[in-house]
Amino acid sequence: MDKVIEIQNIVKNYQVGSVIVRALRSVSININRNEYVAIMGPSGSGKSTLMNLLGCLDTPTSGTYILNGIDVSKMEDDYLAEIRNKEIGFVFQTFNLLPRTTAFQNVTLPLIYAGVGTRERRERARAALEAVGLGERLHHKPNELSGGQQQRVAIARALVTEPSIILADEPTGNLDSHSGQEIMRIFHDLNAERGITVVFVTHDPDIAAQTRRTIRIRDGRIDSDTLRGDP
């Protein structure tokens, strides 16, 4: 199958004063195109470190990370930023929207960084917001939107660059159960209808239960890797 993520024997150590913290210990994972995956683990398990590596926000101490055919293991920050903007859409628990700009402006930002022209930016941002059901809310600022609507804007912003992967870090953590289910339905549709690989990083078993594969990490190692049928 067509692999989007290939990580082999990834080690990540941090120096904290005179102590070396071994956050990841020889982790190997393959994730194929169009997979729908949850990475789970308790606090301190290494899942946040793994997310930072998968998202090209950090580089490993040793080991190899091939993202969509490109070895990003030892890339400098400028190149990593370029890869991030092209290949990965991020969705965070706290939405991370700019408060004084509209939904439409928030969604166009990644395209500005990517050097996309004005007309194409507008068309793609509008299409992304319509895809998450916010075609009538383009010019609303975050404080004029509910939490669920703000997370939809964040998903549209992740979607607008047409990434290979969407990385979602506890995406329903700040939402009520109804809004959370609506957000999960959007992720499911993006995966099923557009073929986008979606990786959730979570401690929430309800999110994991809705995916087709759950990878559990404990003490910096893969504890289990479970496949199931369509949720």
Secondary structure as GFF3:
##gff-version 3
##sequence-region A 1 231
A	DSSP	beta_strand	3	16	.	.	.	ID=ss1
A	DSSP	beta_strand	19	32	.	.	.	ID=ss2
A	DSSP	beta_strand	36	40	.	.	.	ID=ss3
A	DSSP	alpha_helix	47	54	.	.	.	ID=ss4
A	DSSP	beta_strand	62	67	.	.	.	ID=ss5
A	DSSP	beta_strand	70	71	.	.	.	ID=ss6
A	DSSP	alpha_helix	77	87	.	.	.	ID=ss7
A	DSSP	beta_strand	88	92	.	.	.	ID=ss8
A	DSSP	alpha_helix	103	113	.	.	.	ID=ss9
A	DSSP	alpha_helix	118	131	.	.	.	ID=ss10
A	DSSP	three_ten_helix	142	144	.	.	.	ID=ss11
A	DSSP	alpha_helix	147	159	.	.	.	ID=ss12
A	DSSP	beta_strand	165	169	.	.	.	ID=ss13
A	DSSP	alpha_helix	177	194	.	.	.	ID=ss14
A	DSSP	beta_strand	197	202	.	.	.	ID=ss15
A	DSSP	alpha_helix	205	209	.	.	.	ID=ss16
A	DSSP	beta_strand	213	218	.	.	.	ID=ss17
A	DSSP	beta_strand	221	227	.	.	.	ID=ss18
###
